[in-house]
Amino acid sequence: MTEKTVLIVDDEPSIREMIAVALEMAGYHYLEAGDARQAHGLIVDERPDLIILDWMLPGTSGIDLARRLRRDEGTAEIPIIMLTAKTEEDNRVQGLEVGADDYITKPFSPREMVARLKAVLRRSTPPGTDTPVEIGGIHLDPVGHWVTVDGEAVNIGPTEYRLLQFFMTHPDRVYTREQLLDQVWGAGIYVEERTVDVHIRRLRKVLGEVHGKLVQTVRGAGYRFSTRKQ
């Protein structure tokens, strides 16, 4: 599973750099544009997963670009977070009315911006799919909420189920405890990182001695779900 790509559209290089650093640290790929024309070209060519769009841009404004994107069937579903120094309520309403998914006013903390971005991506991205997935003898059916191991149904708790579903739809990639908390428990919910370890142990126990080994500990990094031997 490739990492999410975020397009940063702002005419101030210092703002773009600040956002880029925060995104990179959070594990996102990013693209940059300084005006609406450059941004539209990148959107058409690269199809980012989310756009951070400044309201005030030289030439075509961010609000006009948002309107254009929402009118185009090919770009209408891309989530947009409006970024602006405007704080008046009517401007916030206008931004949301043209189709922005969220609205952040300057100045802002990069940490807040990343948290809001994650929330928007979660709302706009279906959790996995309704298609069953099978890896290494483990079969997960999202519709029936069933998990079987070598054809035998297993009794699995709700958190372990969500953890397994995330792992099976994102195999062979290492995730930190913080990333797993965000993806499985959700941003804004305070849970200690050691809680992840507890549920990993429970998941391994549910899967059994052989299949539990597919949930691999990557020392100093986090966890990975893979059929490849370490």
CORJO-V75654 format. One record per residue. RES is the residue in one small letter. SS is DSSP state (H for helix, E for strand, L for the rest). Layout:
res	ss
RES	SS
RES	SS
This chain:
res	ss
m	L
t	L
e	L
k	L
t	E
v	E
l	E
i	E
v	E
d	L
d	L
e	L
p	H
s	H
i	H
r	H
e	H
m	H
i	H
a	H
v	H
a	H
l	H
e	H
m	H
a	L
g	L
y	L
h	E
y	E
l	E
e	E
a	E
g	L
d	L
a	H
r	H
q	H
a	H
h	H
g	H
l	H
i	H
v	H
d	H
e	H
r	L
p	L
d	L
l	E
i	E
i	E
l	E
d	E
w	L
m	L
l	L
p	L
g	L
t	L
s	L
g	H
i	H
d	H
l	H
a	H
r	H
r	H
l	H
r	H
r	H
d	L
e	L
g	L
t	L
a	L
e	L
i	L
p	E
i	E
i	E
m	E
l	E
t	E
a	L
k	L
t	L
e	L
e	H
d	H
n	H
r	H
v	H
q	H
g	H
l	H
e	H
v	L
g	L
a	L
d	L
d	E
y	E
i	E
t	E
k	L
p	L
f	L
s	L
p	H
r	H
e	H
m	H
v	H
a	H
r	H
l	H
k	H
a	H
v	H
l	H
r	H
r	H
s	H
t	L
p	L
p	L
g	L
t	L
d	L
t	L
p	L
v	E
e	E
i	E
g	L
g	L
i	E
h	E
l	E
d	E
p	L
v	L
g	L
h	L
w	E
v	E
t	E
v	E
d	L
g	L
e	E
a	E
v	L
n	L
i	L
g	L
p	H
t	H
e	H
y	H
r	H
l	H
l	H
q	H
f	H
f	H
m	H
t	H
h	L
p	L
d	L
r	L
v	L
y	E
t	L
r	H
e	H
q	H
l	H
l	H
d	H
q	H
v	H
w	H
g	L
a	L
g	L
i	L
y	L
v	L
e	L
e	L
r	H
t	H
v	H
d	H
v	H
h	H
i	H
r	H
r	H
l	H
r	H
k	H
v	H
l	H
g	H
e	H
v	H
h	H
g	H
k	H
l	H
v	E
q	E
t	E
v	E
r	L
g	L
a	L
g	E
y	E
r	E
f	E
s	L
t	L
r	L
k	L
q	L
